[in-house]
Amino acid sequence: MFARVNFLLKVEVAKAKAELIKSISSLRRNGKSIGFVPTMGALHQGHLSLIEKCLEDNDLVVVSIFVNPTQFDNAEDLDKYPRTLAQDITLLKTLSSFKIMVYAPSVEDIYGGTVDAVNYDFDGLEYEMEGAFRMGHFDGVGTIVKRLFEIVKPDFAYFGEKDFQQLQIIKKLVKKHEIPVKVIGCPIFRAANGLAMSSRNSRLKPDYKKEAPFIYKILTTAKLKFGTKSANKVTEWVIKQFEAHKLLNLEYFTIADVETLKPIKRKSKKKQYRAFIAVYADDVRLIDNIALN
Ligand code: PAF
């Protein structure tokens, strides 16, 4: 049914949706719960924390590994995105579970002949922050996640809060399209120095890697400042810190309402806010965010 990776197999790999669907359907018929962690591979501790939570909650875990072309607005970024399937499978085996199935499809298996994104209306969530700087990004994310949900038909799906805007958009996708899955947001997994885990970190050159924890340092200080200062004052302070930084270039820093993702106008005790940031470390684009209240 599944291509065996080696003799002592703990993780099974399906390269085609037909294989995956066949295996999952018998489990589903037996009333097993199916958890799903969609990824683009180059797995790290952040992914593993999602998968571990998913393993705790479900009888079977499906991890998809697919670098989705339609969510990249930049051909070079797509080209340079790390692809490490063999290494990813080795890492998954360290989780010592017999409950993991990897779905690592080809572009053809997902998209057929036409590699196009559907145009979605996410009630404006898609135009803020990442959506403003990466044209069509969330159409690509919506397209692939909906397609993967249709194939895997999970009971629960797990997404990291590092991509908080993506998480809100996927919740909206599920609600608007009445997809029968519960979306679970999981906390950001950070290295000891505060840097949010990301597949892109592996592309950081040594000097940039050393400096990248500055992003979280700024976010934590911004959070403190937000206690007593206006969002504008905090934003001005953040901009100055990056202007003075020799290696890191700020793309945006926004304090936004977690529900609408619109930039804050006036603080309200009834609302929840997060600070969102995107930074270039040379040609590597890093994003992060922090809850402010
Ligand atoms: O967060 C990611 O890795 C991707 O955007 C996702 C959800 C796997 C869709 O390609």
Residues whose N, C-alpha, C, O or C-beta is under 5 A from the ligand:
A	BS01	PAF	P38 T39 M40 F66 N68 V141 I144
